[in-house]
Amino acid sequence: MGQRSWADTMGRAGRIAARHKLAAVIAGLCVALSLGAIAWAATGSPVQAADPAARTFSLPVLGQSGKQISLSDYAGQPLIVNFFASWCTPCQQETPLLARFYRSEHGRVALVGLDENDAAGSAVSFTRARGVSYPVGFDPDTIAASAYGVDALPQTFFLNASHHIVDRVFGALTPADLAKGIALATANQAGTSG
């Protein structure tokens, strides 16, 4: 009486397998979509949909006792915010590019470096050795980096004149990254400058 036919047993096993296959397919799709989103975010693509406002910061100026630098100092100006440290190898590669840009073209877009998780002496030596003449905020406790969601260095944010983030670059900037970010930060500015 309690026995099932071979056909019943095989049918039940088939239904169970189908349910598990469906669950495995759904789980696999979720993993694939998550990995795809992470990879897309890591490409440094422009921020989409309602560019978020940049977080405010106010930090001591590196090597200048008693002076502060803050986001509000650049009200109404497009701004590049570069998070770096002297001990960071990719930062060592990109800093000369930023220093050259600032010396030649800083009138169009302001530039601020934020030195993160560093020793003051090392940071001062680093910036001097690489010809940095742009303002640098000193943030040894990574307060600004945390506010911006920076968990690896370098990272660079391009802000438009309203200080909304229009581009973010993970890793060392290239000349192409810099040109693209500046174009995005200054878009729509031609009709407003006077």
C-alpha positions as a Markdown table, in Angstrom:
| # | Residue | x | y | z |
|---|---|---|---|---|
| 1 | Met | 0.0 | 0.0 | 0.0 |
| 2 | Gly | 2.7 | 2.5 | 0.8 |
| 3 | Gln | 4.6 | 1.7 | -2.3 |
| 4 | Arg | 4.8 | 4.1 | -5.2 |
| 5 | Ser | 5.2 | 3.2 | -8.8 |
| 6 | Trp | 8.5 | 3.8 | -10.6 |
| 7 | Ala | 6.8 | 6.4 | -12.7 |
| 8 | Asp | 5.4 | 8.3 | -9.6 |
| 9 | Thr | 8.9 | 8.3 | -8.0 |
| 10 | Met | 10.6 | 9.6 | -11.2 |
| 11 | Gly | 7.9 | 12.2 | -11.7 |
| 12 | Arg | 8.3 | 13.5 | -8.1 |
| 13 | Ala | 12.1 | 13.5 | -8.5 |
| 14 | Gly | 11.8 | 15.5 | -11.7 |
| 15 | Arg | 9.6 | 18.1 | -10.1 |
| 16 | Ile | 12.1 | 18.6 | -7.2 |
| 17 | Ala | 15.0 | 18.8 | -9.6 |
| 18 | Ala | 13.1 | 21.4 | -11.7 |
| 19 | Arg | 12.5 | 23.5 | -8.6 |
| 20 | His | 16.1 | 23.4 | -7.6 |
| 21 | Lys | 17.3 | 24.3 | -11.1 |
| 22 | Leu | 15.0 | 27.3 | -11.1 |
| 23 | Ala | 16.4 | 28.4 | -7.8 |
| 24 | Ala | 19.9 | 27.9 | -9.0 |
| 25 | Val | 19.3 | 29.9 | -12.1 |
| 26 | Ile | 17.7 | 32.8 | -10.2 |
| 27 | Ala | 20.7 | 32.8 | -7.7 |
| 28 | Gly | 23.1 | 32.7 | -10.6 |
| 29 | Leu | 21.4 | 35.6 | -12.3 |
| 30 | Cys | 21.5 | 37.7 | -9.1 |
| 31 | Val | 25.2 | 37.0 | -8.7 |
| 32 | Ala | 25.9 | 37.8 | -12.3 |
| 33 | Leu | 24.0 | 41.1 | -12.1 |
| 34 | Ser | 25.7 | 42.1 | -8.9 |
| 35 | Leu | 29.2 | 41.4 | -10.4 |
| 36 | Gly | 28.2 | 43.4 | -13.5 |
| 37 | Ala | 27.1 | 46.4 | -11.5 |
| 38 | Ile | 30.3 | 46.3 | -9.5 |
| 39 | Ala | 32.4 | 46.1 | -12.6 |
| 40 | Trp | 30.4 | 48.9 | -14.3 |
| 41 | Ala | 30.9 | 51.1 | -11.2 |
| 42 | Ala | 34.6 | 50.5 | -11.1 |
| 43 | Thr | 35.0 | 51.8 | -14.7 |
| 44 | Gly | 34.9 | 55.4 | -13.5 |
| 45 | Ser | 31.8 | 56.1 | -15.6 |
| 46 | Pro | 30.1 | 59.4 | -15.0 |
| 47 | Val | 27.6 | 59.5 | -12.2 |
| 48 | Gln | 24.2 | 58.9 | -13.7 |
| 49 | Ala | 20.8 | 60.2 | -12.7 |
| 50 | Ala | 20.6 | 63.3 | -10.6 |
| 51 | Asp | 24.3 | 63.9 | -10.0 |
| 52 | Pro | 24.7 | 63.9 | -6.2 |
| 53 | Ala | 25.9 | 67.0 | -4.3 |
| 54 | Ala | 29.5 | 66.8 | -3.1 |
| 55 | Arg | 30.0 | 66.5 | 0.6 |
| 56 | Thr | 31.3 | 69.5 | 2.4 |
| 57 | Phe | 34.7 | 69.4 | 4.0 |
| 58 | Ser | 36.9 | 71.8 | 6.0 |
| 59 | Leu | 40.5 | 70.7 | 6.6 |
| 60 | Pro | 43.8 | 72.2 | 7.7 |
| 61 | Val | 46.0 | 73.3 | 4.7 |
| 62 | Leu | 49.0 | 71.0 | 4.5 |
| 63 | Gly | 52.1 | 72.7 | 5.7 |
| 64 | Gln | 50.3 | 76.0 | 6.6 |
| 65 | Ser | 49.5 | 76.2 | 10.3 |
| 66 | Gly | 46.2 | 77.9 | 11.1 |
| 67 | Lys | 44.8 | 77.9 | 7.6 |
| 68 | Gln | 41.8 | 75.9 | 6.5 |
| 69 | Ile | 40.5 | 74.8 | 3.1 |
| 70 | Ser | 36.9 | 74.0 | 2.5 |
| 71 | Leu | 34.5 | 73.2 | -0.3 |
| 72 | Ser | 32.7 | 76.5 | 0.2 |
| 73 | Asp | 35.9 | 78.3 | -0.7 |
| 74 | Tyr | 35.1 | 77.3 | -4.3 |
| 75 | Ala | 31.5 | 78.3 | -4.4 |
| 76 | Gly | 30.3 | 78.8 | -8.0 |
| 77 | Gln | 33.4 | 77.2 | -9.5 |
| 78 | Pro | 33.9 | 73.8 | -11.2 |
| 79 | Leu | 36.3 | 71.9 | -8.9 |
| 80 | Ile | 38.5 | 68.8 | -9.1 |
| 81 | Val | 38.9 | 67.0 | -5.7 |
| 82 | Asn | 41.8 | 64.5 | -5.7 |
| 83 | Phe | 42.2 | 62.1 | -2.8 |
| 84 | Phe | 45.8 | 60.9 | -2.5 |
| 85 | Ala | 48.6 | 60.0 | -0.1 |
| 86 | Ser | 52.4 | 60.1 | -0.3 |
| 87 | Trp | 52.7 | 56.4 | 0.2 |
| 88 | Cys | 50.3 | 55.5 | -2.6 |
| 89 | Thr | 52.2 | 54.3 | -5.8 |
| 90 | Pro | 49.4 | 55.2 | -8.3 |
| 91 | Cys | 49.2 | 58.7 | -6.6 |
| 92 | Gln | 52.9 | 59.1 | -7.2 |
| 93 | Gln | 52.2 | 58.5 | -10.9 |
| 94 | Glu | 49.2 | 60.9 | -11.3 |
| 95 | Thr | 50.4 | 63.8 | -9.1 |
| 96 | Pro | 52.8 | 65.3 | -11.7 |
| 97 | Leu | 49.9 | 65.3 | -14.3 |
| 98 | Leu | 47.7 | 67.3 | -11.8 |
| 99 | Ala | 50.6 | 69.7 | -10.9 |
| 100 | Arg | 51.2 | 70.4 | -14.6 |
| 101 | Phe | 47.5 | 71.0 | -15.2 |
| 102 | Tyr | 47.2 | 73.4 | -12.3 |
| 103 | Arg | 50.2 | 75.4 | -13.4 |
| 104 | Ser | 48.9 | 75.8 | -17.0 |
| 105 | Glu | 45.1 | 75.7 | -16.9 |
| 106 | His | 43.8 | 76.2 | -13.3 |
| 107 | Gly | 41.8 | 79.2 | -14.3 |
| 108 | Arg | 39.0 | 77.1 | -15.9 |
| 109 | Val | 38.6 | 74.6 | -13.1 |
| 110 | Ala | 39.9 | 74.8 | -9.5 |
| 111 | Leu | 41.8 | 71.9 | -8.1 |
| 112 | Val | 42.1 | 70.7 | -4.5 |
| 113 | Gly | 44.2 | 67.8 | -3.2 |
| 114 | Leu | 43.1 | 66.0 | -0.1 |
| 115 | Asp | 46.0 | 64.1 | 1.5 |
| 116 | Glu | 44.6 | 61.1 | 3.4 |
| 117 | Asn | 45.9 | 58.8 | 6.1 |
| 118 | Asp | 49.4 | 60.2 | 5.9 |
| 119 | Ala | 52.1 | 61.7 | 8.0 |
| 120 | Ala | 52.4 | 65.5 | 7.6 |
| 121 | Gly | 56.2 | 65.4 | 7.0 |
| 122 | Ser | 55.9 | 62.7 | 4.3 |
| 123 | Ala | 53.0 | 64.6 | 2.7 |
| 124 | Val | 54.8 | 67.9 | 2.6 |
| 125 | Ser | 58.0 | 66.3 | 1.1 |
| 126 | Phe | 55.9 | 64.4 | -1.5 |
| 127 | Thr | 54.0 | 67.5 | -2.7 |
| 128 | Arg | 57.2 | 69.6 | -2.9 |
| 129 | Ala | 59.1 | 67.0 | -4.8 |
| 130 | Arg | 56.3 | 66.7 | -7.4 |
| 131 | Gly | 55.8 | 70.4 | -7.9 |
| 132 | Val | 52.4 | 70.6 | -6.3 |
| 133 | Ser | 51.3 | 74.3 | -6.1 |
| 134 | Tyr | 47.5 | 73.7 | -5.8 |
| 135 | Pro | 45.9 | 73.8 | -2.3 |
| 136 | Val | 46.1 | 70.5 | -0.3 |
| 137 | Gly | 44.0 | 69.7 | 2.7 |
| 138 | Phe | 45.5 | 67.4 | 5.3 |
| 139 | Asp | 43.2 | 64.7 | 6.4 |
| 140 | Pro | 45.1 | 62.1 | 8.4 |
| 141 | Asp | 42.0 | 60.7 | 10.0 |
| 142 | Thr | 40.3 | 60.2 | 6.5 |
| 143 | Ile | 37.2 | 62.2 | 7.5 |
| 144 | Ala | 36.7 | 63.6 | 4.0 |
| 145 | Ala | 37.5 | 60.3 | 2.4 |
| 146 | Ser | 34.8 | 58.6 | 4.4 |
| 147 | Ala | 32.3 | 61.3 | 3.6 |
| 148 | Tyr | 33.0 | 60.7 | -0.1 |
| 149 | Gly | 33.0 | 56.9 | 0.1 |
| 150 | Val | 36.7 | 56.7 | -0.8 |
| 151 | Asp | 38.1 | 53.4 | 0.4 |
| 152 | Ala | 41.1 | 53.2 | -1.9 |
| 153 | Leu | 43.5 | 55.8 | -3.3 |
| 154 | Pro | 43.7 | 57.6 | -5.5 |
| 155 | Gln | 40.2 | 58.7 | -6.4 |
| 156 | Thr | 39.2 | 61.9 | -8.1 |
| 157 | Phe | 35.9 | 63.7 | -8.2 |
| 158 | Phe | 34.9 | 66.3 | -10.8 |
| 159 | Leu | 32.3 | 68.8 | -9.6 |
| 160 | Asn | 30.4 | 71.2 | -11.7 |
| 161 | Ala | 29.9 | 74.9 | -10.6 |
| 162 | Ser | 26.9 | 73.8 | -8.4 |
| 163 | His | 29.2 | 71.3 | -6.7 |
| 164 | His | 27.4 | 68.3 | -8.0 |
| 165 | Ile | 29.6 | 65.2 | -8.8 |
| 166 | Val | 29.6 | 64.8 | -12.6 |
| 167 | Asp | 32.5 | 62.2 | -12.8 |
| 168 | Arg | 34.5 | 60.0 | -10.5 |
| 169 | Val | 37.8 | 58.3 | -11.4 |
| 170 | Phe | 39.0 | 55.3 | -9.5 |
| 171 | Gly | 42.8 | 54.9 | -9.7 |
| 172 | Ala | 45.5 | 57.1 | -11.3 |
| 173 | Leu | 44.2 | 59.7 | -13.6 |
| 174 | Thr | 45.2 | 59.7 | -17.2 |
| 175 | Pro | 45.2 | 62.8 | -19.5 |
| 176 | Ala | 42.1 | 61.4 | -21.1 |
| 177 | Asp | 40.3 | 61.0 | -17.7 |
| 178 | Leu | 41.3 | 64.6 | -16.9 |
| 179 | Ala | 40.0 | 66.0 | -20.2 |
| 180 | Lys | 36.8 | 64.1 | -19.9 |
| 181 | Gly | 36.2 | 65.2 | -16.3 |
| 182 | Ile | 36.9 | 68.8 | -17.1 |
| 183 | Ala | 34.5 | 68.7 | -20.0 |
| 184 | Leu | 31.8 | 67.3 | -17.8 |
| 185 | Ala | 32.5 | 69.8 | -15.0 |
| 186 | Thr | 32.4 | 72.8 | -17.3 |
| 187 | Ala | 29.5 | 71.7 | -19.5 |
| 188 | Asn | 26.7 | 74.3 | -19.5 |
| 189 | Gln | 29.2 | 76.8 | -18.1 |
| 190 | Ala | 29.9 | 78.7 | -21.4 |
| 191 | Gly | 26.5 | 80.5 | -21.3 |
| 192 | Thr | 26.8 | 81.3 | -17.6 |
| 193 | Ser | 30.3 | 82.8 | -17.4 |
| 194 | Gly | 30.6 | 86.5 | -18.0 |
